[in-house]
């Protein structure tokens, strides 16, 4: 018989990349984690992990099982959060950090119904494009766009984020439309300062490509990047939730140089100590419903 704690442990091991790191995140002994994995593999009649003294990797069966296992764990977490919402028992302070543009355009409007349904929650939302130190600065959680590399943090996916290369019609009329990677690198780029010139990662027929265009502007705010692109300063890589309205209005034009930007994820990130927070679980479930899949900003 499959046990949910064994499935959740497998998902955590796959995400952590090692049994010892998963044990640390779960606050369990390594022996308990190993026993749960062995029990799960016995129940499934399949080997999910290649184990060695130096590395751990998923088998073909493990890769196939992980996708659905992750969804099962998230569904159970969401169900538990929904029950907490129904009881109306969520109270107390909640301190959240989020990027400025996403917070203004999409997070704020999604939060208002949540706060109306839970008047006992006192939310402090701080919009800042820098990556705050969640634990050290006293945040309960942060909204992050892109990869989360800090192993001390738990990332809960909220929505997908599609990125696109854009420029104004006037800029393209003057400088031409790049239809290859080589041509793209000769153009002026508008970059997100917190990521730098290495941010233009594209996926083409031959695999991932890093494009290094000439820097016209580096700035730490997505609204300013969009405005600079509309003003004809150069080409910008922007999330669709920032560029969408300007693209629909014709103030910006999407560029397709034979490769497309790698998609990213918008996630709620919290320190491991906040794993059992009913407020965070309820918030994640609410935001997943509010943003949708595909997300509302990518729907025509």
Secondary structure by P-SEA (a helix, b strand, c coil): cccaaaaaaaaaaaaaccaaaaaaaacccaaaaaaaaaaaaaaacccccccccccccccaaaaaaaaaaaaaaaaaaaaaaaaaaaacccccbbbbbbccccccccccccaaaaaaaccccbbbbbbbccccccccccccbbbbccccccccbbbbbcbbbbbbbbbcaaaaaaccccccaaaaaabbbbbccccccccbbbbccccbbbbbcccccccccaaaaaaaaaacccccccccccaaaaaaaccbbbbbcccccbbbbbbbcccccccccaaaaaaaaaaaaaaccccccccc
